[in-house]
Amino acid sequence: MLRRMSKFTGTVQRNDLEGGFFELHTDDGATFRLEGAGKLEAGARVIVHGTLESGGFGIHMSGPSIRVSRVESA
């Protein structure tokens, strides 16, 4: 399956479910888990470059995830 690199802009939020993880709340109202983003700060406005992962939910069950390749300040 071919996955296309995309860019997502929004605000980082920490979700404390199942030990905690970071989500991106995009400007258009979508929410994505951030996989492989490294250290992030809740409340930061960012542009995330990565691929949208399809194929179900992980243990966090918060929505689809973005496999992050790069994060920059928005």
PyMOL commands that place a pseudoatom at each C-alpha (Angstrom):
pseudoatom trace, name=CA, resn=MET, resi=1, chain=A, elem=C, hetatm=0, pos=[0.000, 0.000, 0.000]
pseudoatom trace, name=CA, resn=LEU, resi=2, chain=A, elem=C, hetatm=0, pos=[1.377, 3.399, -1.023]
pseudoatom trace, name=CA, resn=ARG, resi=3, chain=A, elem=C, hetatm=0, pos=[1.168, 6.056, 1.709]
pseudoatom trace, name=CA, resn=ARG, resi=4, chain=A, elem=C, hetatm=0, pos=[1.494, 9.710, 0.848]
pseudoatom trace, name=CA, resn=MET, resi=5, chain=A, elem=C, hetatm=0, pos=[3.358, 12.172, 3.079]
pseudoatom trace, name=CA, resn=SER, resi=6, chain=A, elem=C, hetatm=0, pos=[1.024, 14.905, 4.308]
pseudoatom trace, name=CA, resn=LYS, resi=7, chain=A, elem=C, hetatm=0, pos=[1.143, 18.034, 6.414]
pseudoatom trace, name=CA, resn=PHE, resi=8, chain=A, elem=C, hetatm=0, pos=[-1.201, 18.710, 9.365]
pseudoatom trace, name=CA, resn=THR, resi=9, chain=A, elem=C, hetatm=0, pos=[-1.474, 21.983, 11.319]
pseudoatom trace, name=CA, resn=GLY, resi=10, chain=A, elem=C, hetatm=0, pos=[-2.933, 22.266, 14.796]
pseudoatom trace, name=CA, resn=THR, resi=11, chain=A, elem=C, hetatm=0, pos=[-2.403, 22.237, 18.551]
pseudoatom trace, name=CA, resn=VAL, resi=12, chain=A, elem=C, hetatm=0, pos=[-0.707, 19.490, 20.553]
pseudoatom trace, name=CA, resn=GLN, resi=13, chain=A, elem=C, hetatm=0, pos=[-2.707, 18.095, 23.487]
pseudoatom trace, name=CA, resn=ARG, resi=14, chain=A, elem=C, hetatm=0, pos=[-1.727, 15.427, 25.996]
pseudoatom trace, name=CA, resn=ASN, resi=15, chain=A, elem=C, hetatm=0, pos=[-4.233, 12.633, 26.565]
pseudoatom trace, name=CA, resn=ASP, resi=16, chain=A, elem=C, hetatm=0, pos=[-3.710, 10.813, 29.892]
pseudoatom trace, name=CA, resn=LEU, resi=17, chain=A, elem=C, hetatm=0, pos=[-5.536, 7.643, 28.803]
pseudoatom trace, name=CA, resn=GLU, resi=18, chain=A, elem=C, hetatm=0, pos=[-3.508, 4.397, 29.100]
pseudoatom trace, name=CA, resn=GLY, resi=19, chain=A, elem=C, hetatm=0, pos=[-0.346, 6.023, 30.442]
pseudoatom trace, name=CA, resn=GLY, resi=20, chain=A, elem=C, hetatm=0, pos=[-0.541, 9.109, 28.276]
pseudoatom trace, name=CA, resn=PHE, resi=21, chain=A, elem=C, hetatm=0, pos=[0.169, 10.090, 24.700]
pseudoatom trace, name=CA, resn=PHE, resi=22, chain=A, elem=C, hetatm=0, pos=[0.066, 13.175, 22.492]
pseudoatom trace, name=CA, resn=GLU, resi=23, chain=A, elem=C, hetatm=0, pos=[-2.654, 14.116, 20.034]
pseudoatom trace, name=CA, resn=LEU, resi=24, chain=A, elem=C, hetatm=0, pos=[-2.870, 16.766, 17.352]
pseudoatom trace, name=CA, resn=HIS, resi=25, chain=A, elem=C, hetatm=0, pos=[-6.121, 18.747, 17.281]
pseudoatom trace, name=CA, resn=THR, resi=26, chain=A, elem=C, hetatm=0, pos=[-6.146, 20.186, 13.764]
pseudoatom trace, name=CA, resn=ASP, resi=27, chain=A, elem=C, hetatm=0, pos=[-7.534, 23.540, 12.725]
pseudoatom trace, name=CA, resn=ASP, resi=28, chain=A, elem=C, hetatm=0, pos=[-10.382, 21.808, 10.854]
pseudoatom trace, name=CA, resn=GLY, resi=29, chain=A, elem=C, hetatm=0, pos=[-11.537, 19.865, 13.940]
pseudoatom trace, name=CA, resn=ALA, resi=30, chain=A, elem=C, hetatm=0, pos=[-9.897, 16.457, 13.442]
pseudoatom trace, name=CA, resn=THR, resi=31, chain=A, elem=C, hetatm=0, pos=[-7.946, 14.635, 16.173]
pseudoatom trace, name=CA, resn=PHE, resi=32, chain=A, elem=C, hetatm=0, pos=[-4.984, 12.340, 15.480]
pseudoatom trace, name=CA, resn=ARG, resi=33, chain=A, elem=C, hetatm=0, pos=[-2.642, 10.343, 17.715]
pseudoatom trace, name=CA, resn=LEU, resi=34, chain=A, elem=C, hetatm=0, pos=[0.987, 11.311, 17.117]
pseudoatom trace, name=CA, resn=GLU, resi=35, chain=A, elem=C, hetatm=0, pos=[3.204, 8.254, 16.680]
pseudoatom trace, name=CA, resn=GLY, resi=36, chain=A, elem=C, hetatm=0, pos=[6.969, 8.701, 16.811]
pseudoatom trace, name=CA, resn=ALA, resi=37, chain=A, elem=C, hetatm=0, pos=[6.899, 12.454, 17.385]
pseudoatom trace, name=CA, resn=GLY, resi=38, chain=A, elem=C, hetatm=0, pos=[9.401, 12.475, 20.242]
pseudoatom trace, name=CA, resn=LYS, resi=39, chain=A, elem=C, hetatm=0, pos=[9.132, 15.072, 22.995]
pseudoatom trace, name=CA, resn=LEU, resi=40, chain=A, elem=C, hetatm=0, pos=[6.261, 17.545, 22.542]
pseudoatom trace, name=CA, resn=GLU, resi=41, chain=A, elem=C, hetatm=0, pos=[4.718, 20.269, 24.665]
pseudoatom trace, name=CA, resn=ALA, resi=42, chain=A, elem=C, hetatm=0, pos=[0.955, 20.389, 25.268]
pseudoatom trace, name=CA, resn=GLY, resi=43, chain=A, elem=C, hetatm=0, pos=[-0.530, 23.588, 23.884]
pseudoatom trace, name=CA, resn=ALA, resi=44, chain=A, elem=C, hetatm=0, pos=[2.145, 24.055, 21.217]
pseudoatom trace, name=CA, resn=ARG, resi=45, chain=A, elem=C, hetatm=0, pos=[1.008, 25.145, 17.748]
pseudoatom trace, name=CA, resn=VAL, resi=46, chain=A, elem=C, hetatm=0, pos=[2.775, 22.908, 15.253]
pseudoatom trace, name=CA, resn=ILE, resi=47, chain=A, elem=C, hetatm=0, pos=[2.935, 21.677, 11.690]
pseudoatom trace, name=CA, resn=VAL, resi=48, chain=A, elem=C, hetatm=0, pos=[3.312, 17.892, 11.600]
pseudoatom trace, name=CA, resn=HIS, resi=49, chain=A, elem=C, hetatm=0, pos=[4.727, 16.171, 8.528]
pseudoatom trace, name=CA, resn=GLY, resi=50, chain=A, elem=C, hetatm=0, pos=[3.950, 12.476, 8.294]
pseudoatom trace, name=CA, resn=THR, resi=51, chain=A, elem=C, hetatm=0, pos=[1.770, 9.732, 6.916]
pseudoatom trace, name=CA, resn=LEU, resi=52, chain=A, elem=C, hetatm=0, pos=[-1.767, 8.982, 7.990]
pseudoatom trace, name=CA, resn=GLU, resi=53, chain=A, elem=C, hetatm=0, pos=[-1.906, 5.433, 9.307]
pseudoatom trace, name=CA, resn=SER, resi=54, chain=A, elem=C, hetatm=0, pos=[-4.983, 3.428, 8.423]
pseudoatom trace, name=CA, resn=GLY, resi=55, chain=A, elem=C, hetatm=0, pos=[-6.103, 0.058, 9.603]
pseudoatom trace, name=CA, resn=GLY, resi=56, chain=A, elem=C, hetatm=0, pos=[-7.762, 0.493, 12.949]
pseudoatom trace, name=CA, resn=PHE, resi=57, chain=A, elem=C, hetatm=0, pos=[-7.079, 1.728, 16.406]
pseudoatom trace, name=CA, resn=GLY, resi=58, chain=A, elem=C, hetatm=0, pos=[-4.262, 1.071, 18.850]
pseudoatom trace, name=CA, resn=ILE, resi=59, chain=A, elem=C, hetatm=0, pos=[-4.671, 0.598, 22.570]
pseudoatom trace, name=CA, resn=HIS, resi=60, chain=A, elem=C, hetatm=0, pos=[-5.322, 4.318, 22.954]
pseudoatom trace, name=CA, resn=MET, resi=61, chain=A, elem=C, hetatm=0, pos=[-8.511, 4.211, 20.843]
pseudoatom trace, name=CA, resn=SER, resi=62, chain=A, elem=C, hetatm=0, pos=[-8.510, 7.966, 20.310]
pseudoatom trace, name=CA, resn=GLY, resi=63, chain=A, elem=C, hetatm=0, pos=[-8.716, 8.007, 16.524]
pseudoatom trace, name=CA, resn=PRO, resi=64, chain=A, elem=C, hetatm=0, pos=[-6.418, 7.555, 13.530]
pseudoatom trace, name=CA, resn=SER, resi=65, chain=A, elem=C, hetatm=0, pos=[-2.720, 8.192, 13.935]
pseudoatom trace, name=CA, resn=ILE, resi=66, chain=A, elem=C, hetatm=0, pos=[-0.051, 10.124, 12.092]
pseudoatom trace, name=CA, resn=ARG, resi=67, chain=A, elem=C, hetatm=0, pos=[3.343, 8.420, 11.738]
pseudoatom trace, name=CA, resn=VAL, resi=68, chain=A, elem=C, hetatm=0, pos=[5.428, 11.558, 12.292]
pseudoatom trace, name=CA, resn=SER, resi=69, chain=A, elem=C, hetatm=0, pos=[8.532, 12.287, 10.239]
pseudoatom trace, name=CA, resn=ARG, resi=70, chain=A, elem=C, hetatm=0, pos=[9.012, 15.924, 11.298]
pseudoatom trace, name=CA, resn=VAL, resi=71, chain=A, elem=C, hetatm=0, pos=[7.442, 18.545, 13.607]
pseudoatom trace, name=CA, resn=GLU, resi=72, chain=A, elem=C, hetatm=0, pos=[7.951, 22.299, 13.250]
pseudoatom trace, name=CA, resn=SER, resi=73, chain=A, elem=C, hetatm=0, pos=[6.526, 25.339, 15.032]
pseudoatom trace, name=CA, resn=ALA, resi=74, chain=A, elem=C, hetatm=0, pos=[3.511, 26.905, 13.361]
for i in range(1, 74): cmd.bond("trace and resi %d" % i, "trace and resi %d" % (i + 1))
show_as sticks, trace
zoom trace
